Amino acid sequence: MPAILRRFFVLAVLLLALPAQAFDLDDVAKKASKLAEKPYEKPEVKLPPTLANLNYDQYRDIRFRPDHAIWRGTRIPFEIQLLHPGRYYDRAIRLNLVTADGVKPLRYDSRDFDYGKNQINVDELKDLGFAGFRVHYPLNSDAYKDELIVFQGASYFRALGKGQRYGLSARGLAVDTGELTGEEFPSFTEFWIEWPRAEDHQLTIYALLDSQRLTGAYRFKVRPGEDTRVEVSCKLFFRSQVNKIGIGALTSMFMYGENQPAPVEDYRPEVHDSDGLLVHTDQEWVWRPLVNPRRLLITSFGTTNPRGFGLLQRDRDFGHYEDLEARYETRPSAWVEPKGEWGKGRVELVMIPTPDETNDNIVAYWVPERAPQAGDSVAFNYDLYWQLNPEHHPDLARAEQTRRGHGWVKDADDSLRFHIDFAGGPLTDLPADAKIVPGVWIGDGGELLERQAYRNDVTGGWRLSLRIRRTDESKPLEMRAVLTDGERNISETWAYVLPAASTARRLGDL
């Protein structure tokens, strides 16, 4: 019998039908509160050189043995596989199981891993700890347990629903993202995983967060399905003041898309994990297409008690990507739905330049109006949905694509033209001769030269064409557009930002 199965076989027999012992978010919060009263202690790095110096492929060659998975061979629908420290993952975390018999720490055992072609002396790896863990569940077939959610690196985690492939990630917390003082990256340092019953299709995970200026207690209730839902509750405790915290932080990648041509010759028409930010404020739905700017670009949408926001992959057409390996059309969208009143604040979007698709360059999160002070404690609750189709969206027409360019013109001028295709919602039932009135707003530094809305006979929606001219190229230009029937809005608000022209590499690079 494999080592890890021997370790848990007796527990599995005794506890399979029993709920976990009473353990909740308050238990972790007490630890976080006491920890916040002490000065921050930076974790000591204990990786031996054979692990610290691994290259990317060598680290990937270290694999957990699937037959050693926790709960393998039991009637419990979940399994847990452990992740080995090495390369960038040099800070070990502690893992615990919450059982009917109390909290049981998980101990590192090199026999649980296959080291592949690496020449590693396992005698140097005693009491090493773990880099993270992943949970498996039969998402797509009862015959196989797919990866469901993984926690690895700082406070990062990502999950999947049915038919999805890993794309964007979530974070427990973002701190001072985009600030001149530099970003702080809190880390989950310890986890507690509740031992589920055989009939349970929800897994509860607790986590302790720590960083230089704050600590935190988290609870994640993971509910797998067509749309996997993660119920997140957190309590934060501050050692000192921070300029900005980001709640419900999402991290993704946008290199280029239909609104921004590829910077180099590439057979793939588009490369991105997400193509836009959707925000549901207390007044409207707003869609902001993503861009890959040359310099850091931060924009935001102020609101009180946000109803939801997320980074979405709206384009689900394989022919728009043509990448048989990455399969960008299967990357999930992530939607944050707040619980309770979050008060005044803003949804902030950070777009960072990236030369390739290996870097996550897009971050979105909620920023409370008041920056936390030393000694403060705050709490937030929200649902985080990982979706393919259908996604969260308004009962309005949606901006399904944004394209830029004049097409063929005899004499080009210095104006810019945008073509936005709206579809769905009220447009579905409108006759072809319906009168659509576009509402357009151009911010300081630009002027509207022309606007036209006309039927798109292919999609059954409407296309809005705008021609604008920049009057001040030294600053970003904000634009907004919405379709109306003359009395009410029948589409979400398209909100686009053009970076300052002085930062553009060329016309197509924005």
Secondary structure, 3 states (H helix, E strand, C coil): CCHHHHHHHHHHHHHCCCCCCCCCHHHHHHHHHHHHCCCCCCCCCCCCHHHHCCCHHHHHCCEECHHHCECCCCCCCCEEEEECCECCECCCEEEEEEECCEEEECCCCHHHEECCCCCCCHHHCCCCCECEEEEEEEEEECCEEEEEEEEECCCEEEECCCCCCCCCEEECCEECCCCCCCCECCEEEEEEEECCCCCCCCEEEEEEEECCCEEEEEEEEEECCCCEEEEEEEEEEECCCCCCEEEEEEEECEEEECCECCCCCCCCCCEECCCEEEEECCCCEEEEECCCCCCCEEEEEEEECCCEEEEECCCCCHHHCCCCCCCHHHCCEEEEEEECCCCEEEEEEEECCCCCCCCCCEEEEEEECCCCCCCCEEEEEEEEEEECCCCCCCCCEEEEEEEECCCCCCCCCCCEEEEEEEECHHHHHCCCCCCCEEEEEECCCEEEEEEEEEECCCCCCEEEEEEEEECCCCCCEEEEEEEECCCCECECEEEEEECCHHHCCCHHHC
